[in-house]
Amino acid sequence: MLINQYRTIAQLEKLLVAAKQNGKGISTTISINDKFDNYNNNVNEWITQSKEERESKKERSFVGNGKVIYIDPNKTISVAPKKESKTDDNPF
C-alpha cells in the first residue's frame, strides 16, 4: 500500500514542538478512511493521544492528510480485531 501525504510548514512545526516537549521524539496515529473528504483525501494523521487525553475528549492535533494511491491487489490487508465489550453482568 502506498500513501501520499502532505504537511504544511505549520504542521511540521507542531510536530517539532511536540517532539521537543517529549524529549525523545513523537508518535503519530494514521487513519485510513473508506470515504474521501472535500479535497479527495482519505488519510488523516494526528499526534497520538494518551488514554487520559482520549477519555477527556481532548481535541486531536492534526498534522497531516493525504490519500491512498496504490493497493497491491495480490496482498491481503488484515484488520485488527475489535475488543469485545461486555454489555451486562450476566455470566451466561
N, C-alpha and C positions, 0 to 999 in steps of 0.2 A: 504494500500500500504506500502510496506517495501522497504527502500533504504539502501544499504550498501555503506558507503563512506570511503575513505582512505585519510589521510592527513599526509604529511611529517612533520618532525620537523621544517623545514624552513617555511612551510605553517602555522603551529601553531604559530611560532614566528611572522610572518607577521600579523596574526590576533591579537596577543597580542599588538604589536606596534600600530596598528590602533585603538584598543580599548583604549589604554592609551592616544593617541592623542585626542580622542573624549572625554575622561574624565568620561564616563559613561559605555560604552560597545561598541558593534559593531553589525551592521546589515549586513546580507549577503543575497544574492539572489541565489536561486537554480533553475536551468533549467533542465527539463526532456525532452530529445530529442527522436525522433522517430527512429533515426539511431544510430548505435554503432560506436565508433571510433576504431582505430587500436588496442586498448587494451581491447576491449569489454566493454567499459564504455558508458553509455548514460545519465549520470547525471553530471552536472558541477555546481560548486559553486564559487562565487566571492564576494568581498566586494561591498556592494551596492553603486552605484554612485548617486551623486546629479544630478538634472536636468541639471545644468550648465556643469558638467563633461560629461554627455551623449551628450549634444549638441555640445561640443567642441571636441567630438570624442576621449576623453581620453581613453587610453588603460585600459581594465579591469584588476583587480588584482585578479587572480585566486587563490583560497585557498583550493580547494578540488575537487575530482571527484569520481565517483562510478557508480553503476548500480542499476536499479530497480530489486529486487529479488523476489517480490511477489505482485500480484494484486488480491484482492478478487473478484472472478467472479460474486458474488452476489451484488456488490455495483456499483453504477453509479458514474463515475467521470465526474464532470461538469467543463466546461472551461469558464473562464471569457470572456464576450462578448467584441469584438473589438470595439473601438470607431469609429464612422462613421466620415470619413473625407470629407469635402466639397471641391469639385474639381473646382467649378466655383462660380460666384456670382449670378447666375440665381436663383431668389426666387421661380420659378415654377418647 
